């Protein structure tokens, strides 16, 4: 269960990394050091104090690290007075939403505690944060996990109950070392950061809902997300434990005739399923989900949406596959209706298609019963298909 989210500050809440880099470069240039902004960006995620120590040692500067740190901070403060703090688009609204949901919030930053306090006060967001933690309060800066260990202790939560939002390589490495799941924020102003340690990546905070972070945490710990509970079915993400049941469904000869390019060796196909489960759900937030009978609790098929290129156009396509023993009982309508509703209401998707083999009479009837309309005929590898389309009006998406 998600109990807390820990934010980095620079590059996540405020777009301050360019200011930091310019201030450092200005001071280093004044001392006759020949370097560039790229070098200054290499310290993103670490502390300015650590940067000062490294610069004095690396460039054999005739100044103490403490004096260099003070001058960089003075130059940075001057830029802030001139330019102010620039919050990342959508981040304040996200913080407010998370707070309303009762999720504890903290900042764990390489900036000084005084600067963290000044930023949250200036932006009017101080009341939303339970704890503010600075690298100055621990022995080692990021990528050491010290700051996250301290923040977790202050929040009173375990690593399995919290997420970190970071924009830097050092920050994601520190979070990973602390056993935390990280959401990486791709800030173009944070330099070329390698965020391989992040579980998922974001390019924007706008329109994010708290449930997104809850789902990220669950997926990072191998817990499948439940998509819908219908009258007779449970629709949820598949887990690796479900793979033996998928194997049985794929072994059904009546199923195989409708699956293009399925491997003759089903073990190879099952390995594809493992990779799919590990990667697709977390990357897109959707995929083909498992359909389970509420009565038997057994997997009876798959249903969901996935990205496809159809007739040269990128589409989001509805797809389903049910064990032949469950054909003719209305399960296809039930699970597909739930998938369409979830795609529309939770994912804000307003166009969904289904490409159906014209010989597959059952699926043609299902599409029609779902209110999908035929748009055109598509010929692929000599087979004739009909492209059915479901359009959700704008007002439905926002209801």
Secondary structure, DSSP 8 states (H G I E B T S, - for coil): ---EEEE--BTTTB--HHHHHHHHHHHHHHTT----HHHHHTTTTS-HHHHHHHHHHHTT-SS-HHHHHHHHHHHHHHHHHHH---B-TTHHHHHHHHHHTT-EEEEEESS-HHHHHHHHHHHT-GGG-SEEEEGGGSSS-TTSSHHHHHHHHHHT--GGGEEEEE-SHHHHHHHHHTT-EEEEE--GGG-S---TT-SEEES--TT--HHHHHHHHHHHTT---EEEE-SSEEEE---GGGHHHHHHHHT-HHHHTTSTT--SSHHHHHHHHHHHHHHHHHHHS--EEEEEETTT--EEEEEEEEEEEETTEEEEEEEEEE-GGGTTSSHHHHHHHHHHHHHHHTT---EEEEEEETT-HHHHHHHHHTT-EEEEEEEETTEEEEEEEEE--HHHHH-
